[in-house]
Amino acid sequence: MVEIKPKKETVPPKKPSRKTKRYINEVTTYIKNTSKWEAAQQYADHKGWKFQVWTEDTLTNLGIKLIKG
């Protein structure tokens, strides 16, 4: 089971000097994603599957070209 996400959503956002709306949104997205991935991992384990999160780096390393548009 694979989920594809932008790399910036797979790492905790860097804390700025002041909390901006953008920072709060990035933190919320990251927390939501990590919770979802934890549940997906448990489901995959239960089914005997593997779960991975892929980013644009993963796709590039696999030779898959991204189309921007």
N, CA, C, O and CB atoms as a CASP TS submission, in Angstrom:
PFRMAT TS
TARGET T0000
AUTHOR 0000-0000-0000
METHOD Language model
MODEL 1
PARENT N/A
ATOM      1  N   MET     1       0.858  -1.150   0.000  1.00  0.00           N
ATOM      2  CA  MET     1       0.000   0.000   0.000  1.00  0.00           C
ATOM      3  C   MET     1       0.913   1.223   0.000  1.00  0.00           C
ATOM      4  O   MET     1       1.842   1.316   0.802  1.00  0.00           O
ATOM      5  CB  MET     1      -0.981  -0.008   1.224  1.00  0.00           C
ATOM      6  N   VAL     2       0.638   2.162  -0.911  1.00  0.00           N
ATOM      7  CA  VAL     2       1.500   3.341  -1.070  1.00  0.00           C
ATOM      8  C   VAL     2       0.668   4.610  -1.031  1.00  0.00           C
ATOM      9  O   VAL     2      -0.414   4.681  -1.614  1.00  0.00           O
ATOM     10  CB  VAL     2       2.294   3.267  -2.392  1.00  0.00           C
ATOM     11  N   GLU     3       1.182   5.599  -0.342  1.00  0.00           N
ATOM     12  CA  GLU     3       0.598   6.938  -0.407  1.00  0.00           C
ATOM     13  C   GLU     3       1.675   7.864  -0.952  1.00  0.00           C
ATOM     14  O   GLU     3       2.823   7.823  -0.510  1.00  0.00           O
ATOM     15  CB  GLU     3       0.074   7.424   1.007  1.00  0.00           C
ATOM     16  N   ILE     4       1.301   8.694  -1.909  1.00  0.00           N
ATOM     17  CA  ILE     4       2.237   9.634  -2.501  1.00  0.00           C
ATOM     18  C   ILE     4       1.912  11.034  -1.976  1.00  0.00           C
ATOM     19  O   ILE     4       0.780  11.508  -2.072  1.00  0.00           O
ATOM     20  CB  ILE     4       2.175   9.586  -4.063  1.00  0.00           C
ATOM     21  N   LYS     5       2.937  11.675  -1.420  1.00  0.00           N
ATOM     22  CA  LYS     5       2.771  13.005  -0.830  1.00  0.00           C
ATOM     23  C   LYS     5       3.939  13.897  -1.239  1.00  0.00           C
ATOM     24  O   LYS     5       5.033  13.401  -1.508  1.00  0.00           O
ATOM     25  CB  LYS     5       2.670  12.917   0.719  1.00  0.00           C
ATOM     26  N   PRO     6       3.716  15.205  -1.289  1.00  0.00           N
ATOM     27  CA  PRO     6       4.849  16.108  -1.498  1.00  0.00           C
ATOM     28  C   PRO     6       5.827  15.957  -0.328  1.00  0.00           C
ATOM     29  O   PRO     6       5.410  15.786   0.818  1.00  0.00           O
ATOM     30  CB  PRO     6       4.367  17.595  -1.636  1.00  0.00           C
ATOM     31  N   LYS     7       7.108  16.020  -0.620  1.00  0.00           N
ATOM     32  CA  LYS     7       8.130  15.835   0.411  1.00  0.00           C
ATOM     33  C   LYS     7       7.935  16.785   1.587  1.00  0.00           C
ATOM     34  O   LYS     7       8.157  16.411   2.738  1.00  0.00           O
ATOM     35  CB  LYS     7       9.513  16.033  -0.184  1.00  0.00           C
ATOM     36  N   LYS     8       7.515  18.027   1.290  1.00  0.00           N
ATOM     37  CA  LYS     8       7.370  19.017   2.367  1.00  0.00           C
ATOM     38  C   LYS     8       6.291  18.624   3.374  1.00  0.00           C
ATOM     39  O   LYS     8       6.297  19.119   4.500  1.00  0.00           O
ATOM     40  CB  LYS     8       7.045  20.384   1.779  1.00  0.00           C
ATOM     41  N   GLU     9       5.363  17.743   2.990  1.00  0.00           N
ATOM     42  CA  GLU     9       4.318  17.299   3.914  1.00  0.00           C
ATOM     43  C   GLU     9       4.731  16.075   4.727  1.00  0.00           C
ATOM     44  O   GLU     9       3.971  15.607   5.574  1.00  0.00           O
ATOM     45  CB  GLU     9       3.051  16.991   3.146  1.00  0.00           C
ATOM     46  N   THR    10       5.948  15.548   4.470  1.00  0.00           N
ATOM     47  CA  THR    10       6.389  14.346   5.174  1.00  0.00           C
ATOM     48  C   THR    10       7.412  14.632   6.260  1.00  0.00           C
ATOM     49  O   THR    10       7.861  13.717   6.951  1.00  0.00           O
ATOM     50  CB  THR    10       6.964  13.367   4.196  1.00  0.00           C
ATOM     51  N   VAL    11       7.779  15.895   6.413  1.00  0.00           N
ATOM     52  CA  VAL    11       8.738  16.292   7.446  1.00  0.00           C
ATOM     53  C   VAL    11       8.126  17.406   8.288  1.00  0.00           C
ATOM     54  O   VAL    11       7.346  18.210   7.777  1.00  0.00           O
ATOM     55  CB  VAL    11      10.090  16.754   6.813  1.00  0.00           C
ATOM     56  N   PRO    12       8.470  17.462   9.570  1.00  0.00           N
ATOM     57  CA  PRO    12       7.911  18.535  10.409  1.00  0.00           C
ATOM     58  C   PRO    12       8.351  19.899   9.886  1.00  0.00           C
ATOM     59  O   PRO    12       9.509  20.071   9.506  1.00  0.00           O
ATOM     60  CB  PRO    12       8.349  18.362  11.888  1.00  0.00           C
ATOM     61  N   PRO    13       7.440  20.866   9.863  1.00  0.00           N
ATOM     62  CA  PRO    13       7.818  22.209   9.390  1.00  0.00           C
ATOM     63  C   PRO    13       8.783  22.869  10.380  1.00  0.00           C
ATOM     64  O   PRO    13       8.734  22.625  11.586  1.00  0.00           O
ATOM     65  CB  PRO    13       6.555  23.099   9.195  1.00  0.00           C
ATOM     66  N   LYS    14       9.659  23.713   9.827  1.00  0.00           N
ATOM     67  CA  LYS    14      10.601  24.455  10.676  1.00  0.00           C
ATOM     68  C   LYS    14       9.844  25.568  11.377  1.00  0.00           C
ATOM     69  O   LYS    14       9.047  26.284  10.771  1.00  0.00           O
ATOM     70  CB  LYS    14      11.792  25.035   9.840  1.00  0.00           C
ATOM     71  N   LYS    15      10.112  25.695  12.670  1.00  0.00           N
ATOM     72  CA  LYS    15       9.415  26.702  13.467  1.00  0.00           C
ATOM     73  C   LYS    15       9.972  28.094  13.180  1.00  0.00           C
ATOM     74  O   LYS    15      11.159  28.351  13.383  1.00  0.00           O
ATOM     75  CB  LYS    15       9.532  26.379  14.967  1.00  0.00           C
ATOM     76  N   PRO    16       9.100  28.995  12.702  1.00  0.00           N
ATOM     77  CA  PRO    16       9.560  30.365  12.435  1.00  0.00           C
ATOM     78  C   PRO    16       9.638  31.170  13.733  1.00  0.00           C
ATOM     79  O   PRO    16       9.247  30.690  14.797  1.00  0.00           O
ATOM     80  CB  PRO    16       8.617  31.069  11.429  1.00  0.00           C
ATOM     81  N   SER    17      10.145  32.387  13.632  1.00  0.00           N
ATOM     82  CA  SER    17      10.263  33.239  14.820  1.00  0.00           C
ATOM     83  C   SER    17       8.897  33.603  15.388  1.00  0.00           C
ATOM     84  O   SER    17       8.754  33.799  16.595  1.00  0.00           O
ATOM     85  CB  SER    17      11.039  34.512  14.484  1.00  0.00           C
ATOM     86  N   ARG    18       7.896  33.693  14.521  1.00  0.00           N
ATOM     87  CA  ARG    18       6.529  33.915  15.011  1.00  0.00           C
ATOM     88  C   ARG    18       5.587  32.980  14.280  1.00  0.00           C
ATOM     89  O   ARG    18       5.811  32.619  13.124  1.00  0.00           O
ATOM     90  CB  ARG    18       6.090  35.398  14.819  1.00  0.00           C
ATOM     91  N   LYS    19       4.533  32.597  14.973  1.00  0.00           N
ATOM     92  CA  LYS    19       3.581  31.642  14.399  1.00  0.00           C
ATOM     93  C   LYS    19       2.689  32.340  13.369  1.00  0.00           C
ATOM     94  O   LYS    19       1.882  33.205  13.708  1.00  0.00           O
ATOM     95  CB  LYS    19       2.717  30.996  15.512  1.00  0.00           C
ATOM     96  N   THR    20       2.851  31.950  12.138  1.00  0.00           N
ATOM     97  CA  THR    20       2.031  32.501  11.069  1.00  0.00           C
ATOM     98  C   THR    20       0.919  31.518  10.730  1.00  0.00           C
ATOM     99  O   THR    20       0.953  30.360  11.148  1.00  0.00           O
ATOM    100  CB  THR    20       2.888  32.814   9.819  1.00  0.00           C
ATOM    101  N   LYS    21      -0.049  31.979   9.984  1.00  0.00           N
ATOM    102  CA  LYS    21      -1.143  31.107   9.553  1.00  0.00           C
ATOM    103  C   LYS    21      -0.587  29.964   8.698  1.00  0.00           C
ATOM    104  O   LYS    21      -1.038  28.823   8.800  1.00  0.00           O
ATOM    105  CB  LYS    21      -2.213  31.914   8.760  1.00  0.00           C
ATOM    106  N   ARG    22       0.388  30.285   7.861  1.00  0.00           N
ATOM    107  CA  ARG    22       1.002  29.261   7.014  1.00  0.00           C
ATOM    108  C   ARG    22       1.652  28.171   7.861  1.00  0.00           C
ATOM    109  O   ARG    22       1.480  26.983   7.585  1.00  0.00           O
ATOM    110  CB  ARG    22       2.043  29.893   6.076  1.00  0.00           C
ATOM    111  N   TYR    23       2.397  28.567   8.888  1.00  0.00           N
ATOM    112  CA  TYR    23       3.045  27.607   9.780  1.00  0.00           C
ATOM    113  C   TYR    23       2.015  26.722  10.472  1.00  0.00           C
ATOM    114  O   TYR    23       2.190  25.506  10.552  1.00  0.00           O
ATOM    115  CB  TYR    23       3.896  28.337  10.823  1.00  0.00           C
ATOM    116  N   ILE    24       0.957  27.324  10.964  1.00  0.00           N
ATOM    117  CA  ILE    24      -0.096  26.557  11.642  1.00  0.00           C
ATOM    118  C   ILE    24      -0.722  25.552  10.680  1.00  0.00           C
ATOM    119  O   ILE    24      -0.990  24.413  11.062  1.00  0.00           O
ATOM    120  CB  ILE    24      -1.182  27.502  12.211  1.00  0.00           C
ATOM    121  N   ASN    25      -0.956  25.964   9.441  1.00  0.00           N
ATOM    122  CA  ASN    25      -1.506  25.041   8.434  1.00  0.00           C
ATOM    123  C   ASN    25      -0.532  23.903   8.138  1.00  0.00           C
ATOM    124  O   ASN    25      -0.952  22.755   7.994  1.00  0.00           O
ATOM    125  CB  ASN    25      -1.836  25.799   7.134  1.00  0.00           C
ATOM    126  N   GLU    26       0.752  24.207   8.046  1.00  0.00           N
ATOM    127  CA  GLU    26       1.754  23.175   7.781  1.00  0.00           C
ATOM    128  C   GLU    26       1.840  22.180   8.930  1.00  0.00           C
ATOM    129  O   GLU    26       1.958  20.977   8.699  1.00  0.00           O
ATOM    130  CB  GLU    26       3.120  23.810   7.537  1.00  0.00           C
ATOM    131  N   VAL    27       1.783  22.670  10.165  1.00  0.00           N
ATOM    132  CA  VAL    27       1.811  21.787  11.333  1.00  0.00           C
ATOM    133  C   VAL    27       0.568  20.896  11.355  1.00  0.00           C
ATOM    134  O   VAL    27       0.663  19.695  11.605  1.00  0.00           O
ATOM    135  CB  VAL    27       1.902  22.614  12.638  1.00  0.00           C
ATOM    136  N   THR    28      -0.582  21.486  11.093  1.00  0.00           N
ATOM    137  CA  THR    28      -1.834  20.728  11.063  1.00  0.00           C
ATOM    138  C   THR    28      -1.776  19.629  10.011  1.00  0.00           C
ATOM    139  O   THR    28      -2.170  18.493  10.273  1.00  0.00           O
ATOM    140  CB  THR    28      -3.021  21.660  10.789  1.00  0.00           C
ATOM    141  N   THR    29      -1.289  19.963   8.832  1.00  0.00           N
ATOM    142  CA  THR    29      -1.165  18.977   7.750  1.00  0.00           C
ATOM    143  C   THR    29      -0.220  17.857   8.153  1.00  0.00           C
ATOM    144  O   THR    29      -0.527  16.684   7.942  1.00  0.00           O
ATOM    145  CB  THR    29      -0.666  19.647   6.456  1.00  0.00           C
ATOM    146  N   TYR    30       0.918  18.203   8.728  1.00  0.00           N
ATOM    147  CA  TYR    30       1.892  17.192   9.134  1.00  0.00           C
ATOM    148  C   TYR    30       1.312  16.257  10.203  1.00  0.00           C
ATOM    149  O   TYR    30       1.478  15.040  10.118  1.00  0.00           O
ATOM    150  CB  TYR    30       3.167  17.867   9.658  1.00  0.00           C
ATOM    151  N   ILE    31       0.646  16.812  11.187  1.00  0.00           N
ATOM    152  CA  ILE    31       0.055  15.988  12.254  1.00  0.00           C
ATOM    153  C   ILE    31      -1.027  15.075  11.687  1.00  0.00           C
ATOM    154  O   ILE    31      -1.108  13.899  12.042  1.00  0.00           O
ATOM    155  CB  ILE    31      -0.535  16.881  13.371  1.00  0.00           C
ATOM    156  N   LYS    32      -1.855  15.624  10.806  1.00  0.00           N
ATOM    157  CA  LYS    32      -2.907  14.833  10.175  1.00  0.00           C
ATOM    158  C   LYS    32      -2.300  13.672   9.378  1.00  0.00           C
ATOM    159  O   LYS    32      -2.776  12.539   9.454  1.00  0.00           O
ATOM    160  CB  LYS    32      -3.773  15.724   9.256  1.00  0.00           C
ATOM    161  N   ASN    33      -1.259  13.966   8.625  1.00  0.00           N
ATOM    162  CA  ASN    33      -0.607  12.935   7.824  1.00  0.00           C
ATOM    163  C   ASN    33       0.011  11.842   8.690  1.00  0.00           C
ATOM    164  O   ASN    33      -0.160  10.656   8.406  1.00  0.00           O
ATOM    165  CB  ASN    33       0.459  13.557   6.944  1.00  0.00           C
ATOM    166  N   THR    34       0.725  12.230   9.739  1.00  0.00           N
ATOM    167  CA  THR    34       1.366  11.215  10.579  1.00  0.00           C
ATOM    168  C   THR    34       0.336  10.332  11.260  1.00  0.00           C
ATOM    169  O   THR    34       0.561   9.132  11.418  1.00  0.00           O
ATOM    170  CB  THR    34       2.257  11.874  11.625  1.00  0.00           C
ATOM    171  N   SER    35      -0.784  10.902  11.666  1.00  0.00           N
ATOM    172  CA  SER    35      -1.852  10.099  12.268  1.00  0.00           C
ATOM    173  C   SER    35      -2.435   9.123  11.242  1.00  0.00           C
ATOM    174  O   SER    35      -2.702   7.961  11.550  1.00  0.00           O
ATOM    175  CB  SER    35      -2.967  11.014  12.830  1.00  0.00           C
ATOM    176  N   LYS    36      -2.624   9.617  10.029  1.00  0.00           N
ATOM    177  CA  LYS    36      -3.161   8.781   8.960  1.00  0.00           C
ATOM    178  C   LYS    36      -2.187   7.653   8.620  1.00  0.00           C
ATOM    179  O   LYS    36      -2.605   6.515   8.408  1.00  0.00           O
ATOM    180  CB  LYS    36      -3.458   9.629   7.709  1.00  0.00           C
ATOM    181  N   TRP    37      -0.897   7.964   8.568  1.00  0.00           N
ATOM    182  CA  TRP    37       0.096   6.947   8.232  1.00  0.00           C
ATOM    183  C   TRP    37       0.201   5.889   9.322  1.00  0.00           C
ATOM    184  O   TRP    37       0.429   4.714   9.035  1.00  0.00           O
ATOM    185  CB  TRP    37       1.456   7.593   8.002  1.00  0.00           C
ATOM    186  N   GLU    38       0.035   6.306  10.559  1.00  0.00           N
ATOM    187  CA  GLU    38       0.061   5.339  11.663  1.00  0.00           C
ATOM    188  C   GLU    38      -1.107   4.352  11.523  1.00  0.00           C
ATOM    189  O   GLU    38      -0.929   3.145  11.687  1.00  0.00           O
ATOM    190  CB  GLU    38      -0.006   6.072  13.039  1.00  0.00           C
ATOM    191  N   ALA    39      -2.288   4.872  11.222  1.00  0.00           N
ATOM    192  CA  ALA    39      -3.464   4.006  11.035  1.00  0.00           C
ATOM    193  C   ALA    39      -3.280   3.119   9.802  1.00  0.00           C
ATOM    194  O   ALA    39      -3.638   1.941   9.829  1.00  0.00           O
ATOM    195  CB  ALA    39      -4.756   4.859  10.894  1.00  0.00           C
ATOM    196  N   ALA    40      -2.734   3.669   8.742  1.00  0.00           N
ATOM    197  CA  ALA    40      -2.503   2.883   7.521  1.00  0.00           C
ATOM    198  C   ALA    40      -1.490   1.772   7.782  1.00  0.00           C
ATOM    199  O   ALA    40      -1.639   0.663   7.270  1.00  0.00           O
ATOM    200  CB  ALA    40      -2.010   3.793   6.372  1.00  0.00           C
ATOM    201  N   GLN    41      -0.472   2.062   8.569  1.00  0.00           N
ATOM    202  CA  GLN    41       0.537   1.053   8.901  1.00  0.00           C
ATOM    203  C   GLN    41      -0.089  -0.080   9.719  1.00  0.00           C
ATOM    204  O   GLN    41       0.197  -1.253   9.480  1.00  0.00           O
ATOM    205  CB  GLN    41       1.710   1.693   9.683  1.00  0.00           C
ATOM    206  N   GLN    42      -0.931   0.271  10.669  1.00  0.00           N
ATOM    207  CA  GLN    42      -1.609  -0.756  11.471  1.00  0.00           C
ATOM    208  C   GLN    42      -2.509  -1.620  10.595  1.00  0.00           C
ATOM    209  O   GLN    42      -2.542  -2.841  10.752  1.00  0.00           O
ATOM    210  CB  GLN    42      -2.436  -0.105  12.596  1.00  0.00           C
ATOM    211  N   TYR    43      -3.233  -0.997   9.680  1.00  0.00           N
ATOM    212  CA  TYR    43      -4.109  -1.735   8.762  1.00  0.00           C
ATOM    213  C   TYR    43      -3.285  -2.659   7.868  1.00  0.00           C
ATOM    214  O   TYR    43      -3.629  -3.825   7.676  1.00  0.00           O
ATOM    215  CB  TYR    43      -4.942  -0.759   7.899  1.00  0.00           C
ATOM    216  N   ALA    44      -2.191  -2.119   7.325  1.00  0.00           N
ATOM    217  CA  ALA    44      -1.331  -2.933   6.462  1.00  0.00           C
ATOM    218  C   ALA    44      -0.745  -4.112   7.237  1.00  0.00           C
ATOM    219  O   ALA    44      -0.709  -5.231   6.726  1.00  0.00           O
ATOM    220  CB  ALA    44      -0.197  -2.074   5.866  1.00  0.00           C
ATOM    221  N   ASP    45      -0.291  -3.872   8.460  1.00  0.00           N
ATOM    222  CA  ASP    45       0.234  -4.958   9.293  1.00  0.00           C
ATOM    223  C   ASP    45      -0.823  -6.028   9.516  1.00  0.00           C
ATOM    224  O   ASP    45      -0.536  -7.222   9.437  1.00  0.00           O
ATOM    225  CB  ASP    45       0.725  -4.415  10.642  1.00  0.00           C
ATOM    226  N   HIS    46      -2.041  -5.597   9.793  1.00  0.00           N
ATOM    227  CA  HIS    46      -3.153  -6.525  10.029  1.00  0.00           C
ATOM    228  C   HIS    46      -3.419  -7.397   8.800  1.00  0.00           C
ATOM    229  O   HIS    46      -3.733  -8.581   8.927  1.00  0.00           O
ATOM    230  CB  HIS    46      -4.426  -5.747  10.406  1.00  0.00           C
ATOM    231  N   LYS    47      -3.292  -6.809   7.621  1.00  0.00           N
ATOM    232  CA  LYS    47      -3.546  -7.520   6.367  1.00  0.00           C
ATOM    233  C   LYS    47      -2.317  -8.277   5.850  1.00  0.00           C
ATOM    234  O   LYS    47      -2.411  -9.039   4.888  1.00  0.00           O
ATOM    235  CB  LYS    47      -4.017  -6.541   5.312  1.00  0.00           C
ATOM    236  N   GLY    48      -1.163  -8.062   6.495  1.00  0.00           N
ATOM    237  CA  GLY    48       0.066  -8.690   6.029  1.00  0.00           C
ATOM    238  C   GLY    48       0.677  -7.963   4.837  1.00  0.00           C
ATOM    239  O   GLY    48       1.439  -8.550   4.069  1.00  0.00           O
ATOM    240  N   TRP    49       0.345  -6.696   4.688  1.00  0.00           N
ATOM    241  CA  TRP    49       0.848  -5.868   3.595  1.00  0.00           C
ATOM    242  C   TRP    49       1.982  -4.987   4.103  1.00  0.00           C
ATOM    243  O   TRP    49       2.262  -4.925   5.300  1.00  0.00           O
ATOM    244  CB  TRP    49      -0.285  -5.003   2.989  1.00  0.00           C
ATOM    245  N   LYS    50       2.620  -4.314   3.163  1.00  0.00           N
ATOM    246  CA  LYS    50       3.610  -3.287   3.495  1.00  0.00           C
ATOM    247  C   LYS    50       2.984  -1.932   3.177  1.00  0.00           C
ATOM    248  O   LYS    50       2.195  -1.803   2.241  1.00  0.00           O
ATOM    249  CB  LYS    50       4.963  -3.499   2.701  1.00  0.00           C
ATOM    250  N   PHE    51       3.345  -0.937   3.959  1.00  0.00           N
ATOM    251  CA  PHE    51       2.874   0.429   3.728  1.00  0.00           C
ATOM    252  C   PHE    51       4.073   1.336   3.584  1.00  0.00           C
ATOM    253  O   PHE    51       5.014   1.268   4.376  1.00  0.00           O
ATOM    254  CB  PHE    51       1.949   0.915   4.877  1.00  0.00           C
ATOM    255  N   GLN    52       4.040   2.196   2.564  1.00  0.00           N
ATOM    256  CA  GLN    52       5.114   3.157   2.346  1.00  0.00           C
ATOM    257  C   GLN    52       4.532   4.499   1.924  1.00  0.00           C
ATOM    258  O   GLN    52       3.485   4.578   1.282  1.00  0.00           O
ATOM    259  CB  GLN    52       6.103   2.639   1.286  1.00  0.00           C
ATOM    260  N   VAL    53       5.249   5.553   2.309  1.00  0.00           N
ATOM    261  CA  VAL    53       4.917   6.901   1.848  1.00  0.00           C
ATOM    262  C   VAL    53       5.998   7.280   0.841  1.00  0.00           C
ATOM    263  O   VAL    53       7.189   7.267   1.152  1.00  0.00           O
ATOM    264  CB  VAL    53       4.834   7.946   3.054  1.00  0.00           C
ATOM    265  N   TRP    54       5.565   7.615  -0.362  1.00  0.00           N
ATOM    266  CA  TRP    54       6.489   8.022  -1.421  1.00  0.00           C
ATOM    267  C   TRP    54       6.379   9.522  -1.639  1.00  0.00           C
ATOM    268  O   TRP    54       5.307  10.112  -1.504  1.00  0.00           O
ATOM    269  CB  TRP    54       6.200   7.256  -2.739  1.00  0.00           C
ATOM    270  N   THR    55       7.522  10.131  -1.982  1.00  0.00           N
ATOM    271  CA  THR    55       7.552  11.553  -2.331  1.00  0.00           C
ATOM    272  C   THR    55       8.037  11.678  -3.777  1.00  0.00           C
ATOM    273  O   THR    55       8.288  10.682  -4.455  1.00  0.00           O
ATOM    274  CB  THR    55       8.480  12.366  -1.349  1.00  0.00           C
ATOM    275  N   GLU    56       8.160  12.922  -4.227  1.00  0.00           N
ATOM    276  CA  GLU    56       8.667  13.145  -5.572  1.00  0.00           C
ATOM    277  C   GLU    56      10.082  12.580  -5.736  1.00  0.00           C
ATOM    278  O   GLU    56      10.472  12.188  -6.835  1.00  0.00           O
ATOM    279  CB  GLU    56       8.654  14.637  -5.896  1.00  0.00           C
ATOM    280  N   ASP    57      10.847  12.540  -4.640  1.00  0.00           N
ATOM    281  CA  ASP    57      12.187  11.953  -4.698  1.00  0.00           C
ATOM    282  C   ASP    57      12.109  10.458  -4.977  1.00  0.00           C
ATOM    283  O   ASP    57      12.887   9.935  -5.775  1.00  0.00           O
ATOM    284  CB  ASP    57      12.944  12.207  -3.386  1.00  0.00           C
ATOM    285  N   THR    58      11.192   9.778  -4.336  1.00  0.00           N
ATOM    286  CA  THR    58      11.004   8.342  -4.560  1.00  0.00           C
ATOM    287  C   THR    58      10.637   8.072  -6.006  1.00  0.00           C
ATOM    288  O   THR    58      11.194   7.176  -6.641  1.00  0.00           O
ATOM    289  CB  THR    58       9.921   7.783  -3.628  1.00  0.00           C
ATOM    290  N   LEU    59       9.694   8.854  -6.524  1.00  0.00           N
ATOM    291  CA  LEU    59       9.258   8.658  -7.904  1.00  0.00           C
ATOM    292  C   LEU    59      10.404   8.911  -8.881  1.00  0.00           C
ATOM    293  O   LEU    59      10.567   8.171  -9.852  1.00  0.00           O
ATOM    294  CB  LEU    59       8.075   9.581  -8.226  1.00  0.00           C
ATOM    295  N   THR    60      11.192   9.944  -8.630  1.00  0.00           N
ATOM    296  CA  THR    60      12.334  10.246  -9.487  1.00  0.00           C
ATOM    297  C   THR    60      13.339   9.099  -9.452  1.00  0.00           C
ATOM    298  O   THR    60      13.860   8.697 -10.492  1.00  0.00           O
ATOM    299  CB  THR    60      13.006  11.563  -9.053  1.00  0.00           C
ATOM    300  N   ASN    61      13.614   8.572  -8.257  1.00  0.00           N
ATOM    301  CA  ASN    61      14.560   7.456  -8.122  1.00  0.00           C
ATOM    302  C   ASN    61      14.054   6.198  -8.823  1.00  0.00           C
ATOM    303  O   ASN    61      14.849   5.356  -9.240  1.00  0.00           O
ATOM    304  CB  ASN    61      14.816   7.156  -6.644  1.00  0.00           C
ATOM    305  N   LEU    62      12.738   6.068  -8.952  1.00  0.00           N
ATOM    306  CA  LEU    62      12.157   4.922  -9.658  1.00  0.00           C
ATOM    307  C   LEU    62      12.082   5.163 -11.166  1.00  0.00           C
ATOM    308  O   LEU    62      11.659   4.288 -11.921  1.00  0.00           O
ATOM    309  CB  LEU    62      10.760   4.620  -9.111  1.00  0.00           C
ATOM    310  N   GLY    63      12.494   6.355 -11.596  1.00  0.00           N
ATOM    311  CA  GLY    63      12.493   6.679 -13.014  1.00  0.00           C
ATOM    312  C   GLY    63      11.148   7.165 -13.529  1.00  0.00           C
ATOM    313  O   GLY    63      10.899   7.173 -14.735  1.00  0.00           O
ATOM    314  N   ILE    64      10.277   7.572 -12.599  1.00  0.00           N
ATOM    315  CA  ILE    64       8.961   8.084 -12.980  1.00  0.00           C
ATOM    316  C   ILE    64       9.050   9.604 -13.093  1.00  0.00           C
ATOM    317  O   ILE    64       9.408  10.282 -12.130  1.00  0.00           O
ATOM    318  CB  ILE    64       7.862   7.660 -11.943  1.00  0.00           C
ATOM    319  N   LYS    65       8.731  10.126 -14.247  1.00  0.00           N
ATOM    320  CA  LYS    65       8.817  11.573 -14.463  1.00  0.00           C
ATOM    321  C   LYS    65       7.519  12.233 -14.024  1.00  0.00           C
ATOM    322  O   LYS    65       6.423  11.750 -14.311  1.00  0.00           O
ATOM    323  CB  LYS    65       9.115  11.896 -15.952  1.00  0.00           C
ATOM    324  N   LEU    66       7.670  13.333 -13.330  1.00  0.00           N
ATOM    325  CA  LEU    66       6.512  14.085 -12.873  1.00  0.00           C
ATOM    326  C   LEU    66       6.115  15.107 -13.928  1.00  0.00           C
ATOM    327  O   LEU    66       6.966  15.768 -14.523  1.00  0.00           O
ATOM    328  CB  LEU    66       6.804  14.777 -11.528  1.00  0.00           C
ATOM    329  N   ILE    67       4.840  15.222 -14.146  1.00  0.00           N
ATOM    330  CA  ILE    67       4.313  16.213 -15.078  1.00  0.00           C
ATOM    331  C   ILE    67       3.755  17.354 -14.254  1.00  0.00           C
ATOM    332  O   ILE    67       2.843  17.158 -13.452  1.00  0.00           O
ATOM    333  CB  ILE    67       3.220  15.604 -16.023  1.00  0.00           C
ATOM    334  N   LYS    68       4.292  18.535 -14.446  1.00  0.00           N
ATOM    335  CA  LYS    68       3.797  19.699 -13.706  1.00  0.00           C
ATOM    336  C   LYS    68       2.823  20.434 -14.581  1.00  0.00           C
ATOM    337  O   LYS    68       3.055  20.631 -15.774  1.00  0.00           O
ATOM    338  CB  LYS    68       4.952  20.636 -13.261  1.00  0.00           C
ATOM    339  N   GLY    69       1.728  20.839 -13.974  1.00  0.00           N
ATOM    340  CA  GLY    69       0.755  21.529 -14.808  1.00  0.00           C
ATOM    341  C   GLY    69      -0.269  22.277 -14.057  1.00  0.00           C
ATOM    342  O   GLY    69      -1.144  22.900 -14.658  1.00  0.00           O
TER
END
